[in-house]
Structures are given as structure tokens and as C-alpha cells.
């Protein structure tokens, strides 16, 4: 089967068009493997518990660690230069469970575990653990294709990796596998993670369990990003809410737009609606049902009569953009977030970036917060990152890069070193650049939007 035929088969199986697959996996310069390898070279220090520190190994950006236990703040004060990570005991087998909401989850898990096993701190001489990944039935074609291609170039690069599909309800097989592994990493729904947690607890022996359940992400546009034509920020933000039809955990749902710039939140919303309409021709919708889009449209059209809601797209458009200026209650805020799937975006004006964390993020469960795509100046982004990180957000990157996260940085509060090493309980938050605003134009040019 040739590459075009393989791509078409993957598209038909996953429900995402070939154009989206090519756009997502064809931007290798936005996902730097050299940075991933560098991230294994050096552990963050305890100083990250008390303040933002430069990323280790000379990587761009900054890192912060939010510990679960107050006692660790005292340890950080006493030993700020000590490394946070230390090598885990030698392992024989790692097990991954991959979700099927977007293509490539299983591949990411397999490669992260495999690379981590060859770069464990302390340089263990023991053979690296085998990696077994339970792939999703919704995405069984992409991962074997890529791994086979790597194997044809250099078999040793993927030696020890196995990707299979089996039934979660096969209790005997699950218990057999879980009873033999040292580390489990799951990107799955919250019920599946709860089931795995219960099964691991019943084993009666310690197993490292790294969880990644249901997550939500946002976009933040500061007033300094709207000093000129709002189309620059709007085009990149449209990309962040278009990939995988918003079913990926990194897809921006609500866009917070700060008042006070030359362009207003209303100007941004108009530009965003136009950008999403244009982008739909390049990245057509997948097979996700339109009824969710239509239901959200009907809901917001009924609210328009009160004057605080403006719908900027049409019923049969491929996306929905809404400017919502109502005084939200907590249930209304959560409902707005939950409606934003299938290319539904709510633009939310704010008077100041400082209100996003206490007014909005703190009203959501910290375990469900994932990342922010930001268009904010370097002088202001650290304050935003500190407030968002304290609420549970684990990564901030420049606008337009939500679908291309740098693997060297925080993934749901975990760094690559978490795959094969131990550290105190808590979560990392990383900022992938010190000046997100300066990256907007280069990102737009690189993506040829």
C-alpha cells in the first residue's frame, strides 16, 4: 500500500480528513526532537518550587513546580539547588493506554516511554524496559505505519516497543499485564483511569501510575496583541480551535480577550469568525456530528435578544463563533466551556488578564485544566503563567501552536523525566517561550496561513 493509500485509510478510519493529518504531522519544525533529547540531560532544581526558573539544559522558556505538600516548600528553601528528580529503581516493563480522540496518542506514548527508558538519570547499566502500549480501536493504523517506517531505517530505534489492542473488560488479561509492569501511563477517559487505578490498587504492590484524563484548554489574547490588525492573532487562534475539531485536550475552547487595545474584543471576534471560515476550506471538518454545533447555535441565537450575546457565524457554517458578554454564574461558565466542542468558540472579553485565574479558572476542577495558547507580551506573561499554574494549568505556549506542543515541556504536569524517574508529588507548569508575542508572525509564516 502506497503512502497516499495509507493516509486515505487512516483518514477514513479516524474520521479526520487527509488535509488535517498532513497539516498536523507535517510540521516537524514545530516539534523539536533535539529539544526532547536535551530535556533528559538535566533535572530541574528545587528552586522551581519557589519561583520560575529557566528551563534546564539551555532550552527556551521557564519552568515552575507546584508541590502537593506544604513541607516541600520548606525543603526548597533549604536546598534550592538540589535536583528534583532522582532515578527510579530499574524496571522491566512499562505499559501505556492510549486514547483515540485524536490520532497519534499511542505513538506519542510509545516513543516517550522508549526514549525515557534509554535516558534514565544515573545512567543505569540494566537493559531498558520493554514498552507495551494498548492502542485505541479508533486509531489502529497510524502508529504501526510510523513505527514500521522507523524500523526500516534503524531497527534498534524501536526495539522493545509493542503496540496491541485488547479489551479493557478482559479482567484476566488486564490483571496479568498490570501485575508485571513497573510503570503505567494512561491517556484515557476519566472512567477508564478510575478503573485502572482500582485494578492497580488491588495488586498489593507499588506501580507508578501517570494519569492523563479529560482536559480543557483556552486561548488568551492580551491588549498588546490587538494594537494592529486583529487578523494575525485571530488566524492563529482559529488554528488552535480547529485542529481535531476541538476534540483534542489542547484545543482552545474559550478565548479570553483583554479590553483596552486599539482593537476591541468585538473586532477580534469578527476576525476570528472570518479566519475559522477560511480555515475550514483548508482543514475540512471530520465526521463529528454537526448536531452539537447546531444545538450551540440555537442556544446562543435565543440569547442574542438580551443584547449581551452576539453570534458571528451562520447556522450551516463549519464553525460557531460567539461573543458572550453576559455576567456569568458558575453554572453558566461551565456550560459555556462544555459547549465548545466541534469548532464552537466563545470569545470572552475581560478588563484585565489578572481576572482570568481568580474569576474563571478557579471555578473549574484543577485536574481538568490543561494548557493556554497566549498572545501576551514578555513583560506580562510570567504573571499570567503564575496565576494560571496555581489554578492547575500545566503549559503555556504561543498562539497557533496548540496542536504542536514541544515534547520537552510539561504534558499534563509531567516532564519527560517523569517517565523513568521519581520526584515529589505535584505538577510542573512550563512556559515554552519568554516572549509569546514575538512568535506570532514567524508562526504564521511557518504554517503558511
Phi, psi and omega in degrees: 000125180284169184300316178301320180293321178297315180299318180295322178295318178297318179299315182292326182284318183277336183089004177255138185293158180303321181301321180289320178298316180294319180293321183289318186259003180260005182255058183299333181287348176267349178238097190269113178288333177295325176292322177300314180296321179295330183294341179274353189281336188209139179276142168301157183260166179298340178300337180292345177289331187257338184196164176291135180235155174301146176302142178296165174061024175075013179288150177295158174091191186222164183222145178222144178243127178252102185285153177283333187245135182298329182300333181289339175291324177292319179298322179295324178292326183276328185227061187297333184265357179287147180288144177287322184269150167219154187298137175282160176301151180306138182246160177247336183202136175244143184235131178240147174238119187253134175284163182246016183291328174224148179295145173101354180300315181295321178297316178301313179300312184298314183289321179298312179296319183294313180295318181299322181294340179262002183225031181295138180302141179096351175060052180301141179270356180292151177300141180295148181296152171288150180242119177241126181240127173276105183278158180283145174295341181280348184215063185268359189256320187297309187300310178299325178299311182293315181296324177294321178296319177295318181299325180292332178278313181206099184302330183293337182294332182241013178296133179093003178256133175226135178237122183227172174232130174214171186275128175303331184276000176281085188300320182295316180293317179301314181295322178299312182291312182297332180286350183248355186261162177254331180224137175237131175237126183233124166251100190204178177291160180300319177298321179295318179296319178297321178294316178297320179300316180295320179295320179292322179296330183281352184287332180079017175216154184288133174225129178290126182235112178256118189254144172218099183258212182295129183226156177225149183227165186221168171242146180229124181240111179283162182299332181290342177278353183242031177282339178237217180295123180291353183296329180298305180294320183295321181295316179291321178294325177300321178297319181295339180253005182253320183304135179058025177053032176071015179267357173275151183290344180269355182289128180291130179262283177272136177255113176275125183236124185277134174286163174107354176274175177297321174265144183266167172304327177295317177299318179297316182298319178297315180294324180294317179300319179293317181295320180291326176294318178294318183294333180297335177286326180276323181237083182298157177297153172276203186271005179304136184296142180283350185298328178293321176297315182291323178296317178295319178301311181299319180299312184285330177296324177294329181279345182299329186300333181282347174095350182259002179233138177227122177266125189253005178231175183253165186303317185266009176291165181278356179211168177230126176239126184232133171263115186242111183249014180295158174276092188292139162276170179300316177296323178294323178295314180294323178295322178297317179298315184291334178287340187278072170221154181076030180074044172250122182236132173253124176267123184243109177290142173227148180284330182207144179300334182295345180271349185296312183292305185290328185272327187244305186296322182291346178275359180245152179298129181304326183292344181262356181275139184241282189216170176229133168264124192233144169236082186222146181292158179298332181289338186245345190289331182293322177295320176297316181297321180296313181293317180292319179297321179295335179275342180129351177294135188248354179204140172233131179221164184290153182304140179093356184245014182300322181278357183231058182292140176287123186292344181283350187253184187296132174237102182057038178085000179251143169260162177307326179298339179295338184294330184225016183220168180250156176200172177296159178292139181153192181221147173268147166235130180240150174245115191283349179209148178278346182217081183301326184297325182289346183266354185297306183297315177298322178295317179299317180293320183293323180276353178057045179269000000 
